[in-house]
Amino acid sequence: SDRWRQQAALAPMGADALRGADARAQRLGTPGDLLMEHAVTAVAAAAKALRVSTDRPRGSLVLILCGPGIYGGDGLVAARRLAERARAFGFATIGPWISHFEIYCHLRGMENALMDVVSEPEFLEATLHRIDEIQTMMLERFLSELGDLIDIVFISDDMGTQDSQLISLEAWREHFQKRLTGWCERIHAHGKKVLFHTDGAASAFLPGL
């Protein structure tokens, strides 16, 4: 653990230095795929060592953010390595987290998002369509790349307050129900289970789930 603390304290390599190191290694005959496997195996080991060295609970989550470039593949392979280790100890693996309305609220802010449901339904629909496209692409990539290493996909959309729904049942059916159904069907087609989370008084939506 001391070794990993010392390594974690070092300044990270910049993008140019990292690209240069990759290029030199490949010129010397190391395939890019092999470089990725070695690098992310070390990342997975470092994530585990940091969890242990910082006394985090055994069940702590590890969040892996994957960008759209070539290094996004590193994140996917690191996720696979960690999932393999979890599976070896009999744990189920959850991933990825996907959402429609929560992401929309992050983009627009809660007040604007709720107003859009009533006053800007066309703008809401167009934005949700794009969110759905991006999230579905990510979902399909996870399911294809990780295969049997994923057990559950986590869908989260907070739709309730303490006393009632955030939006009307009619608006939910118009803008969200079909998209949620599409995700569930896609996930089930891959043989995975769905964990759907929502907060508050959302019982009115249950018959449509």
C-alpha positions in Angstrom: 0.0 0.0 0.0 2.9 2.4 0.7 4.1 1.8 -2.9 0.8 2.8 -4.3 0.5 5.9 -2.1 4.0 7.0 -3.4 3.0 6.4 -7.0 -0.3 8.2 -6.6 1.5 11.2 -5.3 3.5 11.6 -8.5 2.5 14.1 -11.2 0.5 12.4 -14.0 1.9 12.2 -17.5 0.5 14.8 -19.9 -1.4 13.9 -23.1 1.6 14.5 -25.3 4.0 12.5 -23.2 1.5 9.6 -23.0 1.0 9.6 -26.8 4.7 9.7 -27.3 5.3 6.7 -24.9 2.6 4.7 -26.7 4.1 5.5 -30.1 7.6 4.5 -29.1 6.4 1.3 -27.6 4.5 0.4 -30.7 7.6 1.3 -32.9 9.6 -1.2 -30.8 7.1 -3.9 -31.6 4.5 -3.9 -28.8 1.0 -4.1 -30.2 -1.5 -1.4 -29.1 -4.0 -3.9 -27.8 -1.3 -5.5 -25.5 -0.3 -2.0 -24.2 -3.9 -1.4 -23.3 -4.3 -4.7 -21.5 -1.1 -4.1 -19.5 -1.9 -0.5 -18.7 -5.4 -1.1 -17.5 -4.5 -4.2 -15.5 -2.3 -1.9 -13.5 -5.1 0.6 -13.2 -7.4 -2.0 -11.8 -4.7 -3.1 -9.4 -4.2 0.5 -8.3 -7.9 1.0 -7.8 -8.0 -2.0 -5.5 -4.8 -1.0 -3.6 -6.1 2.6 -3.1 -9.3 1.3 -1.7 -7.5 -0.9 0.8 -4.9 1.7 1.7 -7.5 4.4 2.4 -9.5 2.0 4.6 -12.6 2.2 2.5 -15.4 -0.4 3.1 -15.0 -3.7 1.3 -18.2 -3.0 -0.7 -17.1 0.4 -1.9 -18.0 1.3 -5.5 -15.4 2.1 -8.2 -16.5 4.7 -10.8 -14.8 4.4 -14.2 -15.4 7.3 -16.6 -14.8 6.5 -20.2 -14.3 9.2 -22.8 -15.0 9.0 -26.5 -11.4 8.8 -27.7 -9.0 5.9 -27.9 -8.4 6.1 -24.2 -12.1 5.4 -23.6 -11.1 1.8 -24.4 -8.7 1.8 -21.4 -11.7 2.5 -19.2 -13.7 -0.3 -20.6 -10.9 -2.8 -20.2 -10.3 -1.6 -16.6 -14.0 -2.1 -15.9 -13.7 -5.6 -17.3 -10.7 -6.4 -15.1 -12.5 -5.2 -11.9 -15.7 -7.1 -12.9 -13.7 -10.3 -13.3 -12.2 -9.9 -9.8 -15.7 -9.2 -8.4 -17.1 -12.3 -10.1 -14.3 -14.4 -8.7 -15.6 -13.6 -5.2 -19.2 -14.3 -6.1 -20.4 -10.7 -6.4 -22.9 -9.4 -8.9 -21.8 -6.6 -11.1 -23.8 -3.5 -11.9 -23.2 -1.2 -14.9 -23.7 1.1 -16.5 -25.9 3.8 -14.9 -28.3 5.3 -17.4 -31.0 7.9 -17.2 -33.3 10.2 -19.2 -34.9 12.8 -16.9 -32.0 13.1 -14.4 -29.6 13.9 -17.2 -32.1 16.4 -18.6 -32.4 18.1 -15.2 -28.6 18.3 -15.0 -28.6 20.0 -18.4 -31.5 22.4 -17.8 -31.7 22.7 -14.0 -34.6 21.3 -12.1 -36.9 24.4 -12.3 -36.4 24.8 -16.1 -36.8 21.0 -16.6 -40.1 20.9 -14.9 -41.4 24.0 -16.8 -40.3 22.4 -20.1 -42.6 19.5 -19.5 -45.5 21.9 -19.6 -44.4 24.8 -21.8 -41.7 23.4 -24.1 -42.7 19.8 -24.9 -41.1 19.9 -28.4 -37.8 21.1 -27.0 -38.1 18.4 -24.2 -38.8 15.7 -26.7 -35.9 16.7 -29.0 -33.4 16.8 -26.1 -34.6 13.5 -24.7 -34.2 11.9 -28.1 -30.6 12.9 -28.2 -30.0 11.8 -24.6 -31.6 8.5 -25.4 -29.3 8.1 -28.5 -26.1 8.7 -26.5 -27.1 6.6 -23.5 -28.3 3.7 -25.7 -25.0 3.8 -27.6 -23.1 3.6 -24.3 -25.4 0.9 -23.0 -24.9 -1.2 -26.1 -21.1 -0.8 -25.9 -21.0 -1.9 -22.3 -23.2 -4.9 -23.0 -21.2 -5.9 -26.0 -17.7 -5.4 -24.5 -18.3 -6.8 -21.1 -20.8 -9.6 -22.0 -21.2 -12.0 -19.1 -19.3 -9.8 -16.7 -22.4 -7.5 -16.3 -25.4 -8.9 -14.3 -27.5 -5.8 -13.8 -28.0 -2.5 -15.5 -29.0 0.4 -13.2 -31.6 2.8 -14.6 -32.3 5.8 -12.4 -34.9 8.6 -12.9 -36.2 10.4 -9.8 -39.9 11.1 -10.6 -41.5 11.7 -7.2 -41.7 14.1 -4.3 -42.8 13.2 -0.8 -46.5 13.5 -1.7 -46.9 13.1 -5.5 -45.2 12.8 -8.9 -42.9 15.4 -10.3 -44.7 15.3 -13.6 -48.1 14.1 -14.7 -48.8 10.5 -15.6 -49.8 11.7 -19.1 -46.4 13.5 -19.6 -44.6 10.4 -18.3 -46.4 8.2 -20.8 -45.7 10.6 -23.6 -42.0 11.4 -23.1 -40.6 8.6 -20.9 -42.5 5.3 -20.9 -41.6 4.1 -24.4 -38.0 5.1 -24.0 -37.8 3.2 -20.7 -39.5 0.2 -22.2 -37.0 0.2 -25.1 -34.0 0.1 -22.7 -35.6 -2.7 -20.6 -36.2 -4.8 -23.8 -32.6 -4.2 -25.0 -31.2 -5.1 -21.6 -33.4 -8.3 -21.3 -32.4 -9.3 -24.8 -28.8 -9.5 -23.6 -30.0 -11.7 -20.7 -29.4 -9.1 -18.0 -31.6 -7.8 -15.2 -32.8 -4.2 -14.7 -32.6 -2.3 -11.4 -34.8 0.7 -11.7 -34.6 3.4 -9.1 -36.9 6.4 -8.5 -37.5 8.5 -5.4 -40.6 9.7 -3.8 -44.3 9.0 -4.4 -44.1 7.3 -7.8 -46.6 4.5 -7.3 -48.8 5.9 -10.2 -46.0 4.9 -12.6 -45.8 1.3 -11.4 -48.5 -0.2 -13.7 -46.5 1.2 -16.7 -43.2 -0.3 -15.7 
